[in-house]
Amino acid sequence: MTSTPERKPLPFVANFAAGAIAGISEILVFYPLDVVKTRMQLDTGKTTQGLVGTFKSIVKEEGAGRLYRGLVPPLLLEAPKRAVKFAANDFWGKTYLGLSGRAKMDQQLSILTGCSAGATESFVVVPFELVKIRLQDKASTYKGPMDVVKQIVRKDGLLGLYVGMEATFWRHLWWNGGYFGSIFQVRAMLPKAETPQGTLLNNFVSGSIGGFIGTLINTPFDVVKSRIQGTVQTPGVVPKYNWTYPALITIFREEGAGALYKGFVPKVLRLAPGGGVLLLVVEFTLGVFRQALGPPYL
């Protein structure tokens, strides 16, 4: 009995394109939840309006269009961001398999690979995230994305666009570690799909659970990142929120443990099904590439 040869890994460009298409699909569907999440995280009070209250407040006071305020930067970012995420995950996965001498990915390697992919991704996203946060802030008076960039560069130079780099690094490292590590475990637990529809369902379920777990782990880091990037720095004044872990302690002391999870509900409502959509679209797109390239990629 002859064994079936393993299919050849797809080229980097295929993983890059699949990640880009998936990212744009996800953000177009779930972006308003990101606006609500940021508003909740920037609120430094001990009480919060919650998801529904914040949503209603934005629509009532600022109009429904405000729910898409700051869409351009993340939309421009999503293609390279998601593409880098999945391409980096593929790259680091192959690298760690080679270094460890293991034949197949396991739970530990999946987490390590995800964390490395998140760290890689963070270097790409910081300027876009900074512009997005500044536009989503209720007090924002910027005319648009380029106005944010011009004012930051004029005041702080090009390095000003990398405010919050350290917090973004931790946010992405922990989310990707939780996301890709969970996907591996959940896929192993699900019954093997016998049909293409079953494969799609398994991908959606594992991606959604991965998105939930990644969000559960990284929300405190996201709160800190929003606070750091949402604060316009004053020369000679030490920012209240500066480095990630001290900022976590400050928020905990002043606002309580619950404040570290401000915006969790809209964030998880976006990133749990969003994670499922991401994985679904990525796997579907990679399947299209395999069909187009033919053997030995099938």
N, C-alpha and C positions, 0 to 999 in steps of 0.2 A: 504493500500500500504506500503510495507516494504522498508526501506531505505537501500541503499547499504553501507555495512560497509567499513570504511576507511582501505586502505591497510597498513600493518605493515611497519614501516620504515626499510630500509635495514641496516644491521650491519655495523659497522665502517670499517671493512676490505673491504667491497664492495665499499664504497665511496673512500677509500684510493687507491684501485686497479684501479678504473675508472679514478681517477685523474692522476695516474701514466701513464696509457696507453695514455690518452689524451695529456699529456705534451710531451711525446716522439714523438707522431705523429706530433704535431705542430712544434716542433723545427727542426725536420728533413726536413720539407718543407720550413721553413721560415728563417733558420739561417743566410744565407748571408746578409739579410737585417739588422740583428742585428750587424754584423761587420761594415757595412756601417754607421749605426746609431752611433756607438761608435766613429768611426773615425771623424765624423762630430762634435760630442760633445766635443772631445778632442782638436779640432781646436780652439785656442783662438783669432784668427784674426777676424776682423769685416766683412770680405768678406768670402764667402764659395763657394765651387764648386757645391754644390747641390747634390742631389741623383745620377743623371746620371753621373755627372763629377767625383764624388768620386768613384763610381763603376768602371768607365772606368780607372781611375787613379790606383786603386788597381790592376786590371787585367793587365794593361799595364806595370806597374813598378815592380809588385811583383808576378804576375802570378795568374791564376784563383784559385789555391789551397789556396791562402791566404784568400779567402772568407770563408774558413772553419777553419781558424786559431783559436785555442781556443775552438773548438767544444767539446772536451772531458769533461772539467769541467761542462758546462751547460748540456751536455747530461747525465752525472752522476747525476747532480743536478735535472734535470727535473722531474724524477720519484718522489723523495721525495718532491720536491717543489710543483708540481701540486697536488700531492696526499694530502699534508698538506693543500694546499689552499682549495680544495673541502671538505676534511674531516673536517677542521676547520670551514668552512662555515656552514656545516651541524651541527657541535657541537654547535657553537655559536647561530645558528638559534634556535635550540631546547632549549638552555639555556635561551635566551631572551624571547622566547614565554612563558616558564615556569615562569620566573620572572615577566613578564608583565601581566600574566593571560589572554592573548589574545588567541583566538582559531586559528587564521590564521595570516600569515605573511602579513605585510603592507609595504608601501614605507619606512617609517622611520626605522622600524626594519630591512628591507633589507639593508639599507645603514649602519646602526650600525653593523649588522652582517658582511657585507663585509669588513668594516674597521677593525674589530676585527680579521677576518681571515687573512687580509693582514699583520697586526701587528704580528700575530703568525707566518706567513710564513717568515717574514723578518729575524727572528733569525736563520732560517735554511740556508738561501741563501748567507749570507755575504761572507764567505770564498770563495765559488765557484765564486761569482760575481767578487771578487777581483782578483782571478787568471785569469778569463776570460778577464777582462779589461786590465790587464798587458800583456796578450798575443796578444790581438787585437790591441794594440798601434803600430803605424807604426815604432816607435823607439825601439820596443821590441827586445832584444837580448837573451831572455830566450830560452833554448833548448826545453822546454815543460812544462806541468802543474806541475810536481814534482819538476822541477828546480825552478819554481816560489815559490812553498811552502818552499823548503829548504832555499832559499835565504832570504825570509821574516822571517822565524823562526830563522835563524842564526843571522839576524840583529836586529829584534824587538821582538823575542820570540813568543809564541803561540798567544798572544793577538794582534800581528801584523796582523794576519789573519782576524781580525775584524775591520780593518780600514774602515771607511765609514758606520759603523753600524747605526748611527743616521740618516744619509741621506737615507739609505736603508729602515729603518723603515718608514719614511715619504713617500718614493716612493711607497712602497707596500700598506700602509694604504690608500692613496688617490686613487691608481689605483683600488684596490679591492672594495672600497666604491662606486666609479663611475661605475665599471663593474657590480657588483651584484645588486646595486640599480637600475641601468638602465634596467637590464634584467627583473626585477620584473615589472617595469612600461611598458616596450615595450610588454612583454607577455600579459599584461592586455589589451593593445590597439589592438593587432593583432586579426583577426577573429579566432574563435575557430577551430582547426584542426579537420577534419572529417576522415582523413585517416592517416596511419603511415607516408606516404610521406609528408603530410601536417605538421605533428608534427616535422619531421626532418627539414623542411623548416623554421618553426617558431623558432626552436631552433637556426638554423644558423643565421637567421635575427636578433633575439634578442641578440645573443652572439656577432655578428659583431658590432651592434650599441653599445652594452656595452663596447666592446673593444675600439671603437673609443672615446667614452666619457671618459673612464678611462685613455686613452692615452692623451687626451686633458687636463685633470686635472693634470696628474702626470709628464708630460714631463719636466717642470722646475726642479723638484726634481731629475729626472733621469740625467739631465745635471750636476747638482751639484754632484751627486753620482759618475758619471764618472770622473769629475775633481778631486774629493777627492781621489778616488781609483787609478787614473792614475798618481798621483804625488808621486814619491819616496821621503819620508821624510828625511830631513837632521837634524842630532842631533843639538840642540841648535837654530834651525831656526823655527820660527812660520810659519806653512803652510799658503799659501795665501787663500786656500779654506779649511775650517776646519769644522765649524758648518753650518748646512743647510741654515737657514734663513738669517744670515749675508752674506753667499756666494751668495745667490740669489740677494741681494742688490749690492754686488760687481760686479757681472756679468752684472747686469742691468746698473750700472753706467759706467762701462768701455766699454761695447760692445753693449749696447742698449737692448731694450725689446725683439727684435727678437732673440738674442743669447740664451734666455731662452727656445727657441723652436728649437734649433739646433738639427737636426736628427729627427725632428717630422715626416717628410714624410716617410722615411723608417720605422720608428717606428710604425706609424699608418698603413702603408701597411702590416706590419707584424701582429700587434696586433688586428686590426679590423677584417680581415678575420680569423686571428689566434684565436681570441676570439670566433668566430663562430665555427671554427673547434674544439676548446676545448669543448664547450658546446655540440656540435653535438656528439663527440666521448664519452663524459661523459654520456650523456643521453642514447646513444645506448648501452654502456657497462653496465650501470645500468639496462637497460631493459633486457639484456642477463642474468644478475644475478637474476632478478626477475623471469624470465622464469625458470631458473635452480632451484631456491629455491621453486617455486610454491606457492600456497596459504599458508599463507594470505598476501604474498608480492606482489601479482599481482593486 
